[in-house]
Amino acid sequence: MTTPSTASSPHVALDVTCDEHVQSPPRWQALAALGTLARVRRIRVKASALSTPAGIAVLALLLGCVSASVAAPRAEARSPAAASTTKSVHRPGWIAPQLARHTPQVLAQISERVASERAAGRTPVVVFDLDHTLYDGRPRTLVILAEFAATLPPAQARHAAAIRNISLRGVAYLLKDTLAAVGVTDPQVVSAAEAYWKPRFFNDAYVDLDVPLPGAAAYVQDLWRRGALVIYLSGRNAEAMLTGTTASLQKWGFPLGVRGAQLILKPTFAESDETFKQASLDHITSLGSIVASFENEPGNLAAMATRWPAATAVFLDTDFNPGGAVHTPPASARWVADYAGYTAVATVASTAATAAPSPK
């Protein structure tokens, strides 16, 4: 099924194909080209067939979330002046981006410093979180919720319909907030949804639903090619997410499994993300000269900024845990929405070679 669209139109083109070779039962792959938006979302939906109630529910959800994201991609995107004077509370950037704080030029500055450190004979280290920093995990939640809605009995038809109407922009950090926004507050339904969602969200089988933030893979690749040691430091647990995380990074073209790239996950789900990441900082410090750290969680970024004061702390203005102890990134942090604004710069070595006089 294809709906035509052009590059100048905001309409959605949706291709649905069946990947017979992936596994049995087949997994449906929906490719949504978001018109004039630079981003392409790839979502693999776990459903036995689109003729089943679950399959229909998932497809309806996909159509709903894609059109919603196109219809109002930046409804809150006011001028920088307005943003700075009317916003007093830090809200997730996917809902209310603080445009006045965004400095995408920092991406090129970090790239230049990586090249300088490498030219000086040092190992430049750049640390990236995964969820909400390199990846958008909201499609993961959308698909799981669509599957859950299909399991609800007829007596819960109203709740099922409300859940199917959740859009990509309607996915909050906490599942209960996502459900409350569409009027699903019945404690039993919320509890059942969380019980269904949790073991699937933190699981290899659903990680491949994530999509990179715009420009993320290309930016990390460029840093790696310039000589950076890329560290993926994530609170995902190795017990249930190592295989899926590795496959996803490789699928989207992030450097991994080669010299200059390391993936560090917490050993178990039970360990808190904050404790795990704090304990990892000394190990990472021993690897080289820390150039930059990228995080969406203000508390984690604050710990990194304290541990590595000479490095650039970059805050991803996407989403963060509202239940965390810290809601505001450190004052020294540079803010970005994604990596789409990055323009590769010449390495220090190349610039120097160009400027040097020709040998006599």
C-alpha positions as CSV (number, residue, x, y, z in Angstrom):
1,M,0.0,0.0,0.0
2,T,1.5,3.3,-1.1
3,T,0.3,6.8,-0.8
4,P,2.1,9.1,-3.2
5,S,3.9,12.2,-2.0
6,T,6.4,14.7,-3.3
7,A,9.4,16.3,-1.7
8,S,7.5,19.6,-1.5
9,S,4.5,18.2,0.1
10,P,3.9,17.4,3.8
11,H,1.8,14.3,2.9
12,V,3.0,10.9,4.0
13,A,4.1,8.0,1.8
14,L,3.7,4.7,3.6
15,D,5.1,1.5,2.2
16,V,4.2,-1.7,3.9
17,T,6.2,-4.8,2.9
18,C,6.6,-8.3,4.5
19,D,10.1,-9.4,5.4
20,E,9.6,-13.1,4.9
21,H,13.3,-13.9,5.4
22,V,13.6,-12.3,8.8
23,Q,11.8,-14.8,10.9
24,S,8.5,-16.7,11.2
25,P,5.9,-15.4,11.6
26,P,6.8,-12.6,9.2
27,R,7.5,-9.1,10.5
28,W,5.9,-6.2,8.8
29,Q,8.1,-3.4,7.8
30,A,6.6,0.1,7.5
31,L,8.6,2.7,5.8
32,A,7.2,6.2,6.3
33,A,8.7,9.0,4.3
34,L,7.8,12.2,6.1
35,G,7.4,14.6,3.1
36,T,9.6,17.6,3.5
37,L,11.1,16.4,6.8
38,A,14.6,15.1,6.4
39,R,14.0,12.1,8.5
40,V,12.8,8.7,7.5
41,R,11.3,6.4,10.2
42,R,11.6,2.7,9.8
43,I,9.3,0.7,12.0
44,R,9.1,-3.1,12.1
45,V,5.8,-4.2,13.5
46,K,5.4,-7.5,15.3
47,A,2.1,-8.8,14.0
48,S,1.2,-12.1,12.5
49,A,-0.9,-10.5,9.7
50,L,-2.5,-7.2,9.0
51,S,-5.8,-8.9,8.6
52,T,-5.9,-9.7,12.4
53,P,-7.2,-7.2,14.9
54,A,-3.7,-6.7,16.3
55,G,-2.3,-6.0,12.8
56,I,-5.0,-3.6,12.0
57,A,-4.5,-1.8,15.3
58,V,-0.8,-1.4,14.7
59,L,-1.2,-0.1,11.2
60,A,-3.8,2.4,12.3
61,L,-1.4,3.5,15.0
62,L,1.4,3.9,12.5
63,L,-0.7,6.0,10.2
64,G,-1.9,8.1,13.2
65,C,1.6,8.8,14.6
66,V,3.1,9.6,11.3
67,S,0.5,12.0,10.2
68,A,0.5,13.7,13.6
69,S,4.2,14.2,13.5
70,V,3.9,15.7,10.0
71,A,0.9,17.9,10.8
72,A,2.5,19.6,13.7
73,P,6.2,18.9,13.8
74,R,7.1,22.0,15.8
75,A,3.9,23.6,17.0
76,E,5.8,25.1,19.9
77,A,8.7,26.4,17.9
78,R,8.5,30.1,18.5
79,S,11.2,32.7,17.8
80,P,14.2,32.4,20.1
81,A,13.2,35.7,21.8
82,A,9.8,34.4,22.6
83,A,11.1,31.1,23.8
84,S,13.5,32.7,26.2
85,T,10.9,35.0,27.7
86,T,7.9,32.7,28.0
87,K,9.4,29.5,29.2
88,S,10.2,29.2,32.9
89,V,10.0,25.4,33.3
90,H,12.3,23.0,31.5
91,R,10.0,20.6,29.5
92,P,11.1,17.8,27.1
93,G,12.5,19.2,23.9
94,W,10.3,16.9,21.8
95,I,7.3,18.8,23.3
96,A,8.7,22.3,23.9
97,P,12.1,22.7,22.3
98,Q,14.2,25.6,23.8
99,L,15.4,26.9,20.5
100,A,17.2,29.8,21.9
101,R,19.6,27.5,23.8
102,H,20.4,25.3,20.8
103,T,24.0,25.7,19.5
104,P,24.4,23.1,16.7
105,Q,27.8,24.6,15.8
106,V,29.2,22.8,18.8
107,L,29.1,19.6,16.8
108,A,31.7,20.9,14.4
109,Q,33.8,22.3,17.2
110,I,34.0,18.9,18.8
111,S,34.9,17.4,15.5
112,E,37.8,19.8,15.2
113,R,39.0,19.1,18.7
114,V,39.0,15.4,18.0
115,A,41.3,16.0,15.0
116,S,43.5,18.2,17.1
117,E,43.9,15.7,19.9
118,R,44.7,12.9,17.4
119,A,47.2,15.1,15.6
120,A,48.9,15.7,19.0
121,G,49.3,12.0,19.5
122,R,46.5,11.7,22.1
123,T,43.4,9.4,22.0
124,P,40.3,11.6,21.9
125,V,37.4,10.0,23.6
126,V,33.7,11.0,22.9
127,V,31.0,9.5,25.1
128,F,27.4,9.0,23.9
129,D,24.3,7.8,25.7
130,L,21.9,5.8,23.4
131,D,18.2,6.4,24.3
132,H,17.0,9.9,23.5
133,T,20.6,10.8,22.7
134,L,21.4,8.8,19.6
135,Y,18.1,7.0,19.3
136,D,14.4,7.9,19.3
137,G,12.8,5.0,21.2
138,R,9.2,6.3,21.0
139,P,8.3,3.9,18.1
140,R,9.2,1.1,20.4
141,T,6.5,2.2,22.9
142,L,4.0,2.9,20.2
143,V,4.2,-0.6,18.8
144,I,4.0,-2.3,22.2
145,L,1.0,-0.2,23.1
146,A,-0.7,-1.1,19.9
147,E,-0.2,-4.8,20.7
148,F,-1.5,-4.2,24.2
149,A,-4.6,-2.5,22.9
150,A,-5.4,-5.5,20.7
151,T,-5.4,-7.7,23.8
152,L,-8.0,-5.7,25.7
153,P,-11.5,-7.3,26.0
154,P,-14.6,-5.7,24.4
155,A,-15.5,-4.1,27.7
156,Q,-12.4,-2.0,27.4
157,A,-13.0,-0.9,23.8
158,R,-13.0,2.8,24.8
159,H,-9.5,2.4,26.4
160,A,-8.3,0.4,23.4
161,A,-9.5,3.1,21.0
162,A,-7.8,5.8,23.1
163,I,-4.5,3.9,23.1
164,R,-4.6,3.4,19.4
165,N,-5.0,7.2,19.0
166,I,-1.7,7.9,20.7
167,S,0.7,9.7,18.3
168,L,4.5,9.8,18.2
169,R,4.4,13.2,19.8
170,G,2.1,11.9,22.5
171,V,4.6,9.4,23.9
172,A,5.9,10.8,27.2
173,Y,8.9,9.5,29.1
174,L,6.7,7.7,31.7
175,L,4.1,5.3,30.3
176,K,1.4,6.5,32.8
177,D,1.8,10.0,31.5
178,T,1.4,8.8,27.9
179,L,-1.8,7.0,28.8
180,A,-3.2,9.8,31.0
181,A,-2.8,12.3,28.1
182,V,-5.4,10.3,26.1
183,G,-7.7,9.8,29.1
184,V,-6.6,6.3,30.1
185,T,-6.3,6.6,33.9
186,D,-8.1,3.4,35.1
187,P,-5.6,1.9,37.6
188,Q,-6.3,-1.6,36.4
189,V,-5.7,-0.7,32.7
190,V,-2.6,1.4,33.5
191,S,-1.2,-1.4,35.6
192,A,-1.9,-4.0,32.9
193,A,-0.3,-1.7,30.2
194,E,2.8,-1.3,32.3
195,A,3.0,-5.0,33.0
196,Y,2.8,-5.7,29.2
197,W,5.1,-2.9,28.2
198,K,8.0,-3.3,30.6
199,P,9.3,-6.7,29.7
200,R,9.0,-5.9,26.0
201,F,10.5,-2.4,26.0
202,F,13.6,-3.6,27.8
203,N,14.1,-6.5,25.5
204,D,16.2,-7.4,22.4
205,A,13.1,-8.3,20.4
206,Y,11.8,-4.7,20.3
207,V,15.0,-2.7,20.2
208,D,15.1,-2.7,16.4
209,L,12.1,-0.5,16.4
210,D,14.2,2.5,17.5
211,V,15.4,5.0,14.9
212,P,18.4,7.3,15.1
213,L,18.0,11.0,15.7
214,P,18.5,12.9,12.5
215,G,22.2,12.9,11.5
216,A,23.3,10.8,14.5
217,A,24.9,7.9,12.6
218,A,26.7,10.2,10.2
219,Y,28.1,12.4,12.9
220,V,29.4,9.5,15.0
221,Q,30.9,7.9,11.9
222,D,32.7,11.2,11.2
223,L,34.2,11.5,14.7
224,W,35.3,7.9,14.5
225,R,37.0,8.4,11.1
226,R,38.8,11.4,12.5
227,G,40.3,9.2,15.2
228,A,37.9,9.4,18.1
229,L,37.4,6.5,20.5
230,V,33.6,6.3,20.5
231,I,32.1,5.1,23.8
232,Y,28.4,4.2,23.9
233,L,27.5,4.3,27.6
234,S,23.9,3.2,28.1
235,G,21.7,2.3,31.0
236,R,20.3,-0.6,28.8
237,N,21.0,-3.9,30.6
238,A,23.3,-6.4,29.0
239,E,21.2,-9.4,30.2
240,A,18.2,-8.6,27.9
241,M,19.4,-5.9,25.4
242,L,23.0,-6.5,24.4
243,T,22.2,-8.6,21.3
244,G,19.5,-6.2,20.1
245,T,21.5,-3.1,20.8
246,T,24.5,-4.4,19.0
247,A,22.4,-5.4,15.9
248,S,20.7,-2.0,15.9
249,L,23.9,0.0,16.0
250,Q,25.3,-2.1,13.2
251,K,22.1,-1.9,11.2
252,W,22.1,1.9,11.2
253,G,25.8,2.3,10.5
254,F,27.2,3.3,13.8
255,P,30.8,2.2,14.3
256,L,30.9,-0.9,16.5
257,G,33.0,-4.1,16.6
258,V,36.0,-2.3,15.3
259,R,39.0,-0.5,16.9
260,G,37.9,2.9,18.2
261,A,34.4,1.9,19.4
262,Q,33.1,0.4,22.6
263,L,29.7,-0.4,23.9
264,I,29.2,-0.3,27.7
265,L,25.9,-1.5,29.1
266,K,25.0,-2.0,32.8
267,P,25.2,-5.7,33.8
268,T,21.7,-6.1,35.2
269,F,18.4,-4.3,35.0
270,A,18.3,-3.9,38.8
271,E,21.3,-1.5,38.9
272,S,20.2,2.1,38.6
273,D,21.4,4.0,35.6
274,E,22.9,6.8,37.7
275,T,25.0,4.4,39.8
276,F,26.1,2.5,36.8
277,K,27.2,5.5,34.8
278,Q,28.9,7.2,37.7
279,A,30.9,4.0,38.3
280,S,31.9,3.9,34.7
281,L,33.5,7.3,34.6
282,D,36.9,6.3,36.0
283,H,37.2,3.5,33.5
284,I,36.4,5.8,30.6
285,T,38.9,8.4,31.9
286,S,41.7,5.9,31.7
287,L,41.1,5.4,28.0
288,G,42.3,8.8,26.7
289,S,41.6,12.5,26.6
290,I,37.9,13.1,27.1
291,V,36.7,15.5,24.4
292,A,32.9,15.5,24.8
293,S,30.0,13.7,26.4
294,F,26.4,13.6,25.0
295,E,23.4,12.9,27.3
296,N,19.7,13.6,27.5
297,E,19.5,13.1,31.3
298,P,20.5,16.3,33.1
299,G,21.8,14.4,36.2
300,N,24.1,12.1,34.2
301,L,25.4,15.0,32.2
302,A,26.1,17.0,35.4
303,A,28.2,14.1,36.8
304,M,30.2,13.9,33.6
305,A,30.7,17.7,33.5
306,T,32.1,17.5,37.1
307,R,34.3,14.5,36.3
308,W,35.6,15.9,33.0
309,P,35.6,19.7,33.3
310,A,37.8,20.2,30.3
311,A,35.4,18.3,28.0
312,T,32.4,19.7,26.2
313,A,29.1,18.5,27.8
314,V,26.3,18.3,25.2
315,F,22.7,18.2,26.3
316,L,20.2,16.6,23.9
317,D,17.0,18.6,24.2
318,T,14.7,15.6,23.5
319,D,13.3,14.0,26.6
320,F,14.4,13.1,30.2
321,N,13.1,11.3,33.3
322,P,10.8,13.7,35.2
323,G,11.3,11.6,38.2
324,G,15.1,12.2,38.3
325,A,16.7,14.3,41.0
326,V,18.1,16.8,38.5
327,H,15.9,18.5,35.9
328,T,18.3,21.1,34.5
329,P,21.6,20.3,32.7
330,P,24.8,22.0,34.0
331,A,25.2,25.6,33.1
332,S,28.3,24.8,31.0
333,A,26.3,22.4,28.8
334,R,25.8,23.1,25.1
335,W,22.3,22.2,23.8
336,V,21.3,20.5,20.5
337,A,18.1,19.0,19.3
338,D,19.8,16.4,17.1
339,Y,22.8,16.1,14.7
340,A,21.2,17.2,11.5
341,G,22.9,20.6,11.5
342,Y,26.4,19.1,11.5
343,T,28.6,20.1,8.7
344,A,31.9,18.2,8.5
345,V,34.9,20.4,8.9
346,A,38.4,19.9,7.6
347,T,40.7,18.2,10.0
348,V,43.4,20.3,11.6
349,A,46.0,18.2,9.8
350,S,44.3,18.8,6.4
351,T,44.0,22.5,7.1
352,A,47.6,22.8,8.1
353,A,48.8,20.8,5.1
354,T,46.8,23.2,2.8
355,A,48.3,26.3,4.4
356,A,51.9,25.1,4.6
357,P,54.3,26.4,1.9
358,S,55.3,24.0,-0.8
359,P,58.7,22.3,-0.2
360,K,61.6,23.9,-2.1
